Amino acid sequence: MSIRLYWLREHGVSLTVYSGKITPQMLLEHIRAIDPEGAPTARGWITYYDDTVDVSEIGLDAQIEARDLVAAKFREGRGEARLRTALVCRSRLNRPNLSLWQACTRAAPGHPIDAELFESLREACDWLGLDADARRRVAAIAEGRAEAVPAAMPEPQTAEVSA
């Protein structure tokens, strides 16, 4: 049960990996801990839900609170530019919940997130326009094949939120 955040500065993208049971409290703590000043968001953000993730407890109230927290953190300094966020989830169990997140962000006037839902990392990377090196790095991290990456991350963003 964790949410891990990676800044891939050399590729201009951020990656969040969700695994296990994610509670509303875990999600909200994770968002509160993000420092948007440090986020490399030139290309966008990938949120990857691995095959073990269960976000079924995150209901509408928590989604709206999360949406508002994200808006407060990422609206400043972006002007009209929206942060492209690729939600990657193969599990049909979690897709309705992620579709709700997508609808919540679209329904909020001026929300700084442009979220799209994908079934594969390849589709998400295509949408964000990532090059081959960025794609390999994102896949290695998301699939747990890049053990050295967390040690290279800046201290404030290395924290892992667990239940």
MOPENOR-V50212 format. One record per backbone hydrogen bond with DSSP energy under -1.0 kcal/mol. NH is the residue of the N-H (numbers start at 1). CO is the residue of the C=O. E is the energy in kcal/mol with one decimal. If there is no record, write none. Layout:
BEGIN
nh:NH co:CO e:E
nh:NH co:CO e:E
END
This chain:
BEGIN
nh:2 co:19 e:-2.5
nh:3 co:161 e:-1.2
nh:4 co:17 e:-2.5
nh:6 co:15 e:-3.1
nh:8 co:13 e:-2.2
nh:11 co:8 e:-1.8
nh:13 co:8 e:-1.5
nh:14 co:44 e:-1.7
nh:15 co:6 e:-2.5
nh:16 co:46 e:-2.7
nh:17 co:4 e:-2.8
nh:18 co:48 e:-3.0
nh:19 co:2 e:-2.3
nh:22 co:54 e:-2.5
nh:27 co:23 e:-2.2
nh:28 co:24 e:-2.6
nh:29 co:25 e:-2.5
nh:30 co:26 e:-2.4
nh:31 co:27 e:-2.3
nh:32 co:28 e:-2.4
nh:33 co:29 e:-1.6
nh:38 co:35 e:-1.6
nh:41 co:39 e:-1.2
nh:43 co:12 e:-2.9
nh:44 co:12 e:-1.1
nh:45 co:84 e:-2.5
nh:46 co:14 e:-2.9
nh:47 co:86 e:-3.1
nh:48 co:16 e:-3.4
nh:49 co:88 e:-2.9
nh:50 co:18 e:-2.4
nh:53 co:50 e:-1.5
nh:54 co:20 e:-2.3
nh:58 co:55 e:-1.7
nh:59 co:57 e:-1.3
nh:63 co:59 e:-2.2
nh:64 co:60 e:-2.7
nh:65 co:61 e:-2.3
nh:66 co:62 e:-2.8
nh:67 co:63 e:-2.8
nh:68 co:64 e:-2.3
nh:69 co:65 e:-2.2
nh:70 co:66 e:-2.6
nh:71 co:67 e:-2.3
nh:72 co:68 e:-2.2
nh:73 co:69 e:-1.9
nh:74 co:70 e:-2.7
nh:75 co:71 e:-2.0
nh:78 co:75 e:-1.7
nh:81 co:78 e:-1.9
nh:83 co:112 e:-4.1
nh:85 co:114 e:-2.6
nh:86 co:45 e:-3.1
nh:87 co:116 e:-3.2
nh:88 co:47 e:-3.2
nh:89 co:118 e:-2.7
nh:95 co:91 e:-1.1
nh:98 co:94 e:-2.0
nh:99 co:95 e:-2.6
nh:100 co:96 e:-1.8
nh:101 co:97 e:-1.7
nh:102 co:98 e:-2.3
nh:103 co:99 e:-2.4
nh:104 co:100 e:-2.7
nh:105 co:101 e:-2.3
nh:106 co:102 e:-2.0
nh:107 co:103 e:-2.1
nh:111 co:108 e:-2.1
nh:114 co:83 e:-2.7
nh:116 co:85 e:-2.3
nh:118 co:87 e:-3.5
nh:124 co:120 e:-1.8
nh:125 co:121 e:-3.1
nh:126 co:122 e:-2.3
nh:127 co:123 e:-2.3
nh:128 co:124 e:-2.0
nh:130 co:125 e:-2.3
nh:135 co:131 e:-2.4
nh:136 co:132 e:-2.3
nh:137 co:133 e:-2.2
nh:138 co:134 e:-2.8
nh:139 co:135 e:-2.5
nh:140 co:136 e:-2.4
nh:141 co:137 e:-2.2
nh:142 co:138 e:-3.0
nh:143 co:139 e:-2.4
nh:144 co:141 e:-1.6
nh:145 co:140 e:-3.0
nh:146 co:140 e:-1.0
nh:152 co:149 e:-1.4
nh:153 co:150 e:-1.3
nh:157 co:154 e:-1.0
nh:158 co:155 e:-1.8
nh:161 co:3 e:-1.5
END
